[in-house]
Each structure stands twice: as C-alpha cells, then as structure tokens.
Amino acid sequence: MLEIKLDAHIVNGKIEISTEQQKELTAIKNGSPVEVIVRTEQPAVQPKIKQRDILKEMAERGYDSIIFYLMDYPLEIEGFKPLSREEIYSGKRFE
C-alpha cells in the first residue's frame, strides 16, 4: 500500500493541489482506485434546507401510518433520480 499526504485547498467543491504534489501522484497507476479522507480545521457550511414536520402533517391530515402518508405525500429531494427497471434488475452495484 502506498500512502501520500497532500496539503490541498477546496475551491468550488474540487480539491486543488500544487504542481509539486501532483508529481508525487505519478507513482500511482492511472485509473487506480484511491481512498480520500478530508480533514479540515474549519467547520463545513451546510446550506439551510426547508424542513418539514412529517409526523405533525400526518396527524393533521388524519393518517395513522407514515407509510400511507408518504405514499400520498412523498418527500421531494432535489436532484433525486429514481432507478429505472433495467438499473434495478441489472445486478450492478451503484457507481
């Protein structure tokens, strides 16, 4: 196992490293899977999201089952794309 420590900065969601450190990465074969762990001293800034009190909504609408409630009023998740039938039964793992 090869371990290389890099000092980097996050810019627009991408990891930027110096040219010198990029040269160190040439020891790794192109296309090789790597594990990346990001540690920072600064706390992450989480965007505020609209929160719902699903249990309260459920009670106000007279539902006894959260399953039935979510079937009638599903959660809307930005960027969510349901799997196609082919993806479900292909046997492939998520990429």
Backbone as a printed PyTorch tensor [residue, N CA C, xyz], in Angstrom:
tensor([[[  0.8540,  -1.1770,   0.0000],
         [  0.0000,   0.0000,   0.0000],
         [  0.8960,   1.2360,   0.0000]],

        [[  0.5380,   2.2040,  -0.8030],
         [  1.2530,   3.4680,  -0.8890],
         [  0.3990,   4.5310,  -0.2170]],

        [[  1.0170,   5.3390,   0.6250],
         [  0.2930,   6.4100,   1.2980],
         [  1.0170,   7.7170,   1.0400]],

        [[  0.2890,   8.7000,   0.5280],
         [  0.8570,  10.0090,   0.2450],
         [ -0.0130,  11.0430,   0.9430]],

        [[  0.6110,  11.9290,   1.7110],
         [ -0.1310,  13.0010,   2.3750],
         [  0.0090,  14.2560,   1.5250]],

        [[ -1.1330,  14.8640,   1.2260],
         [ -1.1470,  16.0670,   0.4030],
         [ -1.7810,  17.2130,   1.1860]],

        [[ -1.2610,  18.3960,   1.0040],
         [ -1.8840,  19.5980,   1.5560],
         [ -2.6190,  20.2670,   0.4050]],

        [[ -3.8980,  20.4670,   0.5620],
         [ -4.7080,  20.9610,  -0.5500],
         [ -5.7190,  21.9890,  -0.0700]],

        [[ -6.3830,  22.5890,  -1.0230],
         [ -7.4630,  23.5350,  -0.7580],
         [ -8.6910,  23.1050,  -1.5570]],

        [[ -9.8480,  23.3790,  -1.0040],
         [-11.1020,  23.1110,  -1.6930],
         [-11.5280,  24.4090,  -2.3710]],

        [[-11.7290,  24.3420,  -3.6870],
         [-12.1790,  25.5000,  -4.4490],
         [-13.3650,  25.0600,  -5.2970]],

        [[-14.5150,  25.6680,  -5.0240],
         [-15.7490,  25.3250,  -5.7440],
         [-16.0270,  23.8220,  -5.7120]],

        [[-15.8030,  23.2010,  -4.5620],
         [-16.1160,  21.7920,  -4.3880],
         [-15.0810,  20.8330,  -4.9510]],

        [[-13.9630,  21.3530,  -5.4520],
         [-12.9210,  20.4960,  -6.0140],
         [-11.6500,  20.6380,  -5.1860]],

        [[-10.8880,  19.5480,  -5.0980],
         [ -9.6320,  19.5550,  -4.3670],
         [ -8.5250,  20.0380,  -5.2950]],

        [[ -7.8430,  21.1120,  -4.9010],
         [ -6.7310,  21.6270,  -5.7010],
         [ -5.4350,  21.3740,  -4.9470]],

        [[ -4.4710,  20.7930,  -5.6520],
         [ -3.1590,  20.5410,  -5.0600],
         [ -2.0920,  21.1830,  -5.9240]],

        [[ -0.9290,  21.4250,  -5.3280],
         [  0.1520,  22.0940,  -6.0470],
         [  0.7270,  21.1850,  -7.1320]],

        [[  1.4340,  21.8040,  -8.0690],
         [  2.0650,  21.0560,  -9.1560],
         [  3.0840,  20.0640,  -8.6140]],

        [[  3.8210,  20.4680,  -7.5840],
         [  4.8220,  19.5740,  -6.9790],
         [  4.1510,  18.3220,  -6.4110]],

        [[  3.0240,  18.5080,  -5.7420],
         [  2.3190,  17.3700,  -5.1660],
         [  1.6840,  16.5090,  -6.2540]],

        [[  1.2790,  17.1160,  -7.3530],
         [  0.7270,  16.3380,  -8.4660],
         [  1.7820,  15.3880,  -9.0160]],

        [[  3.0470,  15.8190,  -9.0080],
         [  4.1370,  14.9610,  -9.4880],
         [  4.2840,  13.7200,  -8.6210]],

        [[  4.0070,  13.8610,  -7.3120],
         [  4.0750,  12.7040,  -6.4090],
         [  3.0430,  11.6430,  -6.7950]],

        [[  1.9330,  12.0760,  -7.3680],
         [  0.8590,  11.1500,  -7.7260],
         [  1.1860,  10.3050,  -8.9510]],

        [[  2.2620,  10.6330,  -9.6630],
         [  2.6220,   9.8360, -10.8420],
         [  3.0720,   8.4310, -10.4420]],

        [[  3.3600,   8.2110,  -9.1660],
         [  3.7350,   6.8740,  -8.6890],
         [  2.5350,   5.9300,  -8.6880]],

        [[  1.3340,   6.4900,  -8.8200],
         [  0.1120,   5.6830,  -8.8080],
         [ -0.3380,   5.4590, -10.2400]],

        [[ -0.6410,   4.2310, -10.5660],
         [ -1.0820,   3.8670, -11.9110],
         [ -2.3900,   4.5830, -12.2490]],

        [[ -2.4840,   5.1170, -13.4660],
         [ -3.7140,   5.7870, -13.9130],
         [ -4.9010,   4.8540, -13.8000]],

        [[ -6.0120,   5.3820, -13.3010],
         [ -7.2280,   4.6020, -13.1730],
         [ -7.3160,   3.7820, -11.8940]],

        [[ -6.2600,   3.8160, -11.0850],
         [ -6.2830,   3.0530,  -9.8360],
         [ -7.2660,   3.6780,  -8.8530]],

        [[ -8.0480,   2.8540,  -8.1550],
         [ -8.9390,   3.4130,  -7.1340],
         [ -8.1140,   3.8860,  -5.9380]],

        [[ -8.5010,   5.0120,  -5.3790],
         [ -7.8270,   5.5500,  -4.1980],
         [ -8.8740,   5.9190,  -3.1610]],

        [[ -8.4550,   5.9950,  -1.9130],
         [ -9.3350,   6.4220,  -0.8290],
         [ -8.8930,   7.8120,  -0.4100]],

        [[ -9.8350,   8.7340,  -0.3180],
         [ -9.5240,  10.1140,   0.0360],
         [-10.2370,  10.4420,   1.3440]],

        [[ -9.4820,  10.9520,   2.3090],
         [-10.0500,  11.3990,   3.5800],
         [ -9.7380,  12.8810,   3.7040]],

        [[-10.7660,  13.6870,   3.9120],
         [-10.5770,  15.1350,   4.0010],
         [-10.7410,  15.5500,   5.4550]],

        [[ -9.7220,  16.2340,   5.9750],
         [ -9.7870,  16.7820,   7.3410],
         [ -9.5960,  18.2870,   7.2420]],

        [[-10.3680,  19.0280,   8.0250],
         [-10.2610,  20.4840,   7.9960],
         [-10.4370,  21.0430,   9.3940]],

        [[ -9.8340,  22.1800,   9.6160],
         [ -9.9930,  22.8750,  10.9050],
         [-11.2640,  23.7210,  10.9080]],

        [[-11.7480,  24.0390,   9.7260],
         [-12.9260,  24.8830,   9.6160],
         [-14.1750,  24.0170,   9.5100]],

        [[-15.2350,  24.3750,  10.2040],
         [-16.4630,  23.5900,  10.1040],
         [-17.0870,  23.7310,   8.7140]],

        [[-17.7450,  22.6920,   8.2820],
         [-18.4150,  22.7270,   6.9840],
         [-19.6300,  23.6340,   7.0610]],

        [[-19.8950,  24.3440,   5.9960],
         [-21.0650,  25.2080,   5.9250],
         [-22.1600,  24.4140,   5.2240]],

        [[-23.2020,  24.1110,   5.9660],
         [-24.3130,  23.3480,   5.4210],
         [-25.3910,  24.3150,   4.9650]],

        [[-25.8900,  24.1400,   3.7340],
         [-26.9670,  25.0140,   3.2840],
         [-28.2480,  24.7430,   4.0700]],

        [[-28.9880,  25.8090,   4.3210],
         [-30.2520,  25.6500,   5.0340],
         [-31.2570,  25.0160,   4.0850]],

        [[-31.9200,  24.0080,   4.5820],
         [-32.9340,  23.3440,   3.7760],
         [-34.2910,  23.5150,   4.4370]],

        [[-35.3060,  23.4730,   3.6040],
         [-36.6670,  23.5760,   4.1280],
         [-36.9740,  22.2930,   4.8800]],

        [[-37.3190,  22.4420,   6.1500],
         [-37.6190,  21.2640,   6.9610],
         [-39.1260,  21.1200,   7.1260]],

        [[-39.5490,  19.8640,   7.1470],
         [-40.9590,  19.5580,   7.3440],
         [-41.1040,  18.7090,   8.5980]],

        [[-42.1970,  18.9340,   9.3140],
         [-42.5420,  18.0680,  10.4360],
         [-43.5470,  17.0530,   9.9100]],

        [[-43.0100,  15.9480,   9.3990],
         [-43.8390,  14.9510,   8.7300],
         [-44.8650,  14.3410,   9.6730]],

        [[-44.4630,  14.0740,  10.9030],
         [-45.4060,  13.4670,  11.8550],
         [-46.5690,  14.4120,  12.1650]],

        [[-46.2750,  15.7070,  12.2550],
         [-47.3330,  16.6890,  12.5050],
         [-48.2700,  16.7720,  11.3010]],

        [[-47.6870,  16.8480,  10.0910],
         [-48.5020,  16.8810,   8.8740],
         [-49.3860,  15.6390,   8.7740]],

        [[-48.7910,  14.5000,   9.1050],
         [-49.5010,  13.2300,   9.0390],
         [-50.7170,  13.2450,   9.9750]],

        [[-50.5150,  13.7080,  11.1920],
         [-51.6090,  13.7600,  12.1680],
         [-52.6910,  14.7410,  11.7410]],

        [[-52.2650,  15.9000,  11.1920],
         [-53.2410,  16.9080,  10.7640],
         [-54.1080,  16.4070,   9.6190]],

        [[-53.5770,  15.5400,   8.8020],
         [-54.3220,  15.0160,   7.6600],
         [-55.0320,  13.7110,   7.9770]],

        [[-54.9280,  13.2580,   9.2190],
         [-55.6770,  12.0820,   9.6560],
         [-55.0740,  10.7400,   9.2850]],

        [[-53.7760,  10.6970,   9.0580],
         [-53.1200,   9.4310,   8.7250],
         [-52.6360,   8.7390,   9.9890]],

        [[-52.7980,   7.4180,  10.0490],
         [-52.2870,   6.6190,  11.1600],
         [-50.9480,   5.9750,  10.8110]],

        [[-50.6690,   5.8440,   9.5210],
         [-49.4680,   5.1560,   9.0580],
         [-48.5800,   6.1170,   8.2800]],

        [[-47.3170,   6.1860,   8.6600],
         [-46.3820,   7.0500,   7.9380],
         [-46.1390,   6.5340,   6.5200]],

        [[-46.2360,   5.2350,   6.3400],
         [-46.0640,   4.6460,   5.0000],
         [-47.1640,   5.1440,   4.0640]],

        [[-48.4190,   5.0690,   4.5170],
         [-49.5260,   5.5360,   3.6850],
         [-49.4080,   7.0410,   3.4260]],

        [[-48.9840,   7.7890,   4.4450],
         [-48.8200,   9.2350,   4.2870],
         [-47.7550,   9.5400,   3.2290]],

        [[-46.5930,   8.8710,   3.3040],
         [-45.5080,   9.1310,   2.3570],
         [-45.8570,   8.6540,   0.9470]],

        [[-46.7270,   7.6690,   0.8470],
         [-47.1790,   7.2460,  -0.4850],
         [-48.0350,   8.3520,  -1.1210]],

        [[-48.8380,   9.0350,  -0.3190],
         [-49.6900,  10.1100,  -0.8290],
         [-48.9540,  11.4470,  -0.9320]],

        [[-47.9950,  11.6940,  -0.0410],
         [-47.2410,  12.9470,   0.0010],
         [-45.7380,  12.6210,   0.0790]],

        [[-45.1470,  12.1840,  -1.0260],
         [-43.7400,  11.7680,  -0.9790],
         [-42.7970,  12.9380,  -0.7130]],

        [[-41.6260,  12.6060,  -0.1820],
         [-40.5980,  13.6120,   0.0330],
         [-40.0540,  14.0650,  -1.3140]],

        [[-39.8170,  15.3540,  -1.4450],
         [-39.2220,  15.8870,  -2.6730],
         [-37.7630,  16.1970,  -2.3770]],

        [[-36.8750,  15.4450,  -3.0140],
         [-35.4470,  15.5910,  -2.7640],
         [-34.7980,  16.1160,  -4.0400]],

        [[-34.1510,  17.2730,  -3.9160],
         [-33.5260,  17.9070,  -5.0710],
         [-32.4600,  16.9920,  -5.6810]],

        [[-32.5120,  16.8430,  -6.9840],
         [-31.5220,  16.0440,  -7.6870],
         [-31.7620,  14.5420,  -7.6360]],

        [[-32.8540,  14.1170,  -7.0220],
         [-33.1400,  12.6830,  -6.9100],
         [-33.6090,  12.1420,  -8.2550]],

        [[-33.0380,  11.0170,  -8.6690],
         [-33.4480,  10.3540,  -9.9040],
         [-33.7280,   8.8970,  -9.5590]],

        [[-34.9820,   8.4690,  -9.6630],
         [-35.2790,   7.0730,  -9.3300],
         [-34.6070,   6.1250, -10.3160]],

        [[-34.3320,   4.9120,  -9.8580],
         [-33.7200,   3.9080, -10.7160],
         [-34.7200,   3.4310, -11.7720]],

        [[-34.2080,   3.1380, -12.9520],
         [-35.0510,   2.5570, -13.9910],
         [-35.2000,   1.0630, -13.6930]],

        [[-36.1550,   0.4230, -14.3480],
         [-36.3570,  -1.0200, -14.1650],
         [-35.0730,  -1.7710, -14.5130]],

        [[-34.3990,  -1.3490, -15.5880],
         [-33.1670,  -2.0090, -16.0040],
         [-32.0920,  -1.8880, -14.9310]],

        [[-31.9640,  -0.6940, -14.3280],
         [-30.9620,  -0.4890, -13.2780],
         [-31.2660,  -1.3420, -12.0430]],

        [[-32.5290,  -1.4790, -11.7240],
         [-32.9210,  -2.2580, -10.5420],
         [-32.5430,  -3.7130, -10.7060]],

        [[-32.8240,  -4.2710, -11.8820],
         [-32.6370,  -5.7180, -12.0800],
         [-31.3370,  -6.0950, -12.7840]],

        [[-30.4450,  -5.1040, -13.0160],
         [-29.2020,  -5.4100, -13.7300],
         [-28.1990,  -6.1770, -12.8820]],

        [[-28.3100,  -6.0780, -11.5600],
         [-27.3540,  -6.7470, -10.6780],
         [-26.0920,  -5.9390, -10.4610]],

        [[-25.9790,  -4.7710, -11.1010],
         [-24.8010,  -3.9290, -10.9300],
         [-24.8930,  -3.1620,  -9.6250]],

        [[-23.7350,  -2.8640,  -9.0780],
         [-23.6630,  -2.0120,  -7.8860],
         [-23.7290,  -0.5600,  -8.3320]],

        [[-24.0390,   0.3270,  -7.4010],
         [-24.0880,   1.7550,  -7.7020],
         [-22.6940,   2.2500,  -8.0270]],

        [[-22.6170,   3.2030,  -8.9300],
         [-21.3190,   3.7730,  -9.3220],
         [-21.1260,   5.1070,  -8.6700]]])
